Amino acid sequence: MNPVVRKLYSEEELQKKIIEYTRNHDGFKAREFYQGIISVTYTLALVYEILGDERSSRCLLERAIDEWNTDPRHHVHSIYLNALRKLGRPEKALEEVLKNPRGWGIETLAINYRMMGRKNEAMLLYSGLAVHNFELSEAYASFWRPHYLQKASNLWEKAECEEWANSYNMRALQAWSEVKDTIDRKLRTIEEAWLHEEVAYIYERAQRLDEALRYYRKAQAEYETAHKKEPVSVQANYCDGDGDRYYDFFSWQIPDLPYIHLFHDCYEENDLRRMRYRILNLEQKTKSRISI
């Protein structure tokens, strides 16, 4: 876990979350809502990990696994696999994925092969996913081209193909320069925030850190405006718009995202916390470059 994560939370805030999430857990348990029960337990484990209480965190991860096994429907739930991996049982996680590879998906299979040290299988899958995202960049409207090219870049990086990763990042940058003045759809403020956060990351990967910081700050201001002045639009776009699509993009960019996007926090908390993380991270990177 990046030390920046701890800077996002005060001790008092984390203690309040423990009380709140425990109350949520009791409510879900009374209703036998297993997905809610499991997600709260896992989130509590992450909170204790952020606090540095490894013992409590591991106990809660064990509980999350037990709760998943108690659920008679055994929903495909990434939390179960995450808990197994964090407890040092990647072989069990891979075994579960291989029982239902179609249900878990190729990305999950690639992650688990990598965790098991099966490098060749993981690289093959990541390479295939990168090519698929390149195809998506050609298939969708030009607005989405920079997004999918950058995701392809992230996947090439996972496949340990640095040259291809850099090449696709440059393609994403070029695609943004081509579409930024001709976007053919009217964007709500929350959509502008998502877009500018994505663009900032593309610049960051290209080592154009000044432009990256400018776009991150722009996105941060747009998130603040959206949540303050357009809460209904935010809710609608997260539920029926592109919220899930952007979460997928961001999950490939931020390894620490599970510690930032807490399942039972509101959209505003998660969005603003993610922006603080990105900006703090970039500022540290800028300082390191200056010191060199």
Order of alpha helices (4+ residues) and beta strands (2+ residues): alpha-alpha-alpha-alpha-alpha-alpha-alpha-alpha-alpha-alpha-alpha-alpha-alpha-alpha-alpha-alpha-alpha
